């Protein structure tokens, strides 16, 4: 089965290599996918994703942080093949408080145009597609967000709060003890990713290592 991975802000597909290796060990063919996260052209990005489709087969998409927001938008604008599934890791589906703080400091330019494509809080959003979406959050609380502002009033991964990763219409949600960056290195994240993409839900009990 083919899995297309989208990285987050400022990154390149190479940042996904550790998680990609863990997924390959579970039988997935992983497609590294890079895009300019500071100059997002959604339609161009979505056309590139269209080219990853294989006739008669579902498409499996994973997005980290901003990448997860973008694959959610993609599913909302396309009719994906039956059996397709999405998983987002540390993705701020409700926008990110960190973005609002950068706006207050007149520093939105640091995000390029990413704040226009889902990073700015703008009222509660719901997921509007039929393709199952699983959202995985971290609560280790270590990362850039806690350097810019204090997120300690709510569980967070150091950049994105757990609440920001929730969205009405998602199929399942799980929180693991990982940070925004360490989730890309985590065998537990890989196991939960495999489980959701295979079965359409996370494993909410201690995982059997065979799964």
N, C-alpha and C positions, 0 to 999 in steps of 0.2 A: 504494500500500500504506500502511496506517495503522500508525503506531508510537506506542505509549503510553509516556511517560517518567515515571518516579518519581524525585523528588529525594531527597537524604539528610537527615541530622539537622539540625535548626534552620532548614531551608531552605524555600523556596516554589518553585513551578514556574518562576518567572521566572529562577531561577539556571540553568535548563536552556536558556534562549533561544539563547545562542551555538551550542551543539551542535545545537539544533533547527533553526536556520537552515542549518547545514552539511548536515544530513540532508534538509531540504527541497530544497536544491540538487541532491540526488541522487535526487529524485523521491518522497520520502516525505511523507505527510500526517502531521504530528506533532500529537499530542493532549497538551497540557499538563495535568498532573494534580497537584493539591496535596492534602496530608493533614496532620494534626497529628502531627508526629513525636515530640512529647513526651507524647502521650496516645493511644497507638496502640490502636485497636479493630480487630483483624484481620478479624473477620467483616463488620463494616461496610465496611471498606476493600475486602475481596474482593467484596462485593456491588456496590460501585461499579465495580470492574474488570469484573465480569460484564456490566455495562451497556454496556461498550465493545465487546462482541462484535458482529460483523456476521454475520448468518445465512449459512452456507455458506462463510465465509472464515476463514483462520487469523488468529490474533492475535499481534502482535509487541510484545514488552515490553522496555524498557530501564530499568535501575535503577542509580542512582549510590549507592555506599556503602550505607547502611541501606536505601535503596530497592531495591537489588539483592537484599539478603537477603529483603525482603518479597515481591518477585516470585517468588523461588525457592520460598518457602513457599506462595505462591498456586498455583504450578504443581503442587506436591506435594499440594495439597488439592482441586484441580479437575482434571477431565479436559479438557484444552484441545483445540481443534479440530486435526485433522491439518494438518501444515505449519506449525504455530505454532513460534516460536523466542523464546528469552530471551537477553539479553546483560546482564551485570553489569559495572560499572566501579568498580574500587577497593572492591569489596564484601567485608567480612570474614566469609566463610562459616564460618570457624572461631572467630568472635568476635574481639574486638580487645584487644590487650594494654593499650591506653590505658584501656579500660573497667575492667580489673582494677586498674590503678593508681588510678583514681578511687575504686574500692571501698576500697582500702587507706587512702586519704585521707579516707574517709567523705564522698565528694562525688558519690555515684551520683545524688543528687537532681538534679544538673545535667542528667542525661539523661532526666528524666521517667521513663516506663516503658519506654523504648527498650531498656534493658539486659535486659528480660524477653523481648524479641522478636528475639534473635539476636546482640546485641552483646557479651554476656558469654561468654567462653570456657567451655565445659562438656563437654570431650571431643570427639574428632574426629567430625565430621558427614559423612554422605554425602548425595548428591542422590538423591531417591527419586521421580522422575517420568520419563515417557517423552519429554517435550518437550525438544529439544536446548537445552543451556545453554552459552553461551560466556562465559568469565571473562577480563576484561582487567585487568591490574594495571599500576601505575606503579612506577618505581624511582628517581625524581628525588630523593627523600629530603628534600623541603622541605615543612614543614607543622606543624600543631599538635602532633602526636605527638612530634616531636623537641624541642618545648618542654617537654612534660610528662615525658618520659622519653627516654632515649637508645636509639634504635632502630638505631643504626649497626652493630650486630653482625649485622644481616641486611638484605638488600635491602628497601626500603620506599618508599612514596610520600610520606612525611612524616607520615602518620596511620595507615595500614594497611600491614602487611608483605606482601610477595609471597606468603609461605607461607599467610597467612591468607585469601588470595583463592582458594586451591586447594580443590577438593572432589571426592571420589570420585564418579564418575558424570557429571561434566561432559563435554561433547563436545569442547571445545578450550580452550586457555589460551594467553595471550600477554602478554608484558611489554614496555611501551613506556617511553621516557625522559620521563615526565611525572609531575607531582605530583598529589596528591589533588584539588586544585582546578583545576590547569591542564589536566587531561584533559578538562574540559568546554569548553575553548577550542580543542582540538587538531584540526587537519585530519586528522592521522594516525589519531587515535581515531575520527573520523567515517568515514574510509575503511575501517578495520578493522570498525567496527560495521556498515557497509553490506555488507561482504563476508560477515561471519558471518550476518547476517540473510538474505542472498540465497542463500548456498551451504551454510550449516551448519558452516562452519569458517573460521578466520582465514587470512590470507595471510602465510605465514611467510618469504616472500622480499620484497625491495624492491617496493613496490606500483607497478604501472603506473598513472599518473595517470588513465587512461581508465576504470579500474574503480571 
